[in-house]
Structure formats: C-alpha cells, structure tokens
C-alpha cells in the first residue's frame, strides 16, 4: 500500500503495478487520516493505492 499526494500519484500507480503485477486499487485518503504524508515527498497524502 502506498500513500501519495496528487503530484506523485502516477509514480505510486507505477510502483504498485511493477511490484505486485496486479491492477491497482485507487482510493481517497479518509478525512480522519489526513495527517499521513506522501511516501515520495513531505506533502499530505491524498490517495491510497494498493494492489487488487
């Protein structure tokens, strides 16, 4: 699972596909978890990407 900001969403999708060879599941980060940070920078994560 990867948490990422809008800037790094494509990189997150690519990483999930490369690592798991599966269709990614793309979700918005729930409001109660808004303090999570992007795994590629220090921005607030807006999306959660996981392997399907």
C-alpha positions in Angstrom: 0.0 0.0 0.0 1.3 3.5 -0.9 0.0 6.8 0.3 0.8 9.7 -2.1 -0.1 13.3 -3.0 -1.5 14.5 -6.3 2.0 15.1 -7.7 3.2 11.6 -7.1 0.0 9.6 -7.9 1.4 8.3 -11.3 4.6 7.2 -9.6 2.6 5.4 -6.9 0.4 3.6 -9.5 3.5 2.5 -11.5 5.2 1.2 -8.3 2.2 -0.9 -7.3 1.9 -2.4 -10.8 5.7 -3.1 -11.0 5.9 -4.6 -7.6 2.7 -6.7 -7.4 1.8 -7.1 -11.1 -1.8 -6.5 -10.3 -4.4 -3.9 -11.0 -4.1 -1.1 -8.5 -6.9 0.0 -6.2 -7.1 3.7 -6.0 -8.9 5.4 -3.1 -9.0 8.8 -1.5 -7.5 9.1 2.0 -10.2 9.3 4.6 -10.5 12.6 6.5 -9.5 11.1 9.8 -6.2 10.1 8.2 -5.3 13.4 6.6 -2.1 13.6 8.6 -0.5 10.9 6.6 2.4 12.0 4.4 3.2 11.2 0.8 5.8 8.4 0.5 7.7 10.3 -2.1 7.8 13.8 -0.6 6.6 15.7 2.5 3.2 16.8 1.2 0.0 15.5 2.8 -1.2 12.2 1.2 -4.4 12.5 -0.7 -4.6 9.0 -2.2 -4.1 5.4 -1.0 -3.0 2.9 -3.7 -3.0 -0.8 -3.1 -2.7 -4.0 -5.1 -6.0 -5.6 -6.2 
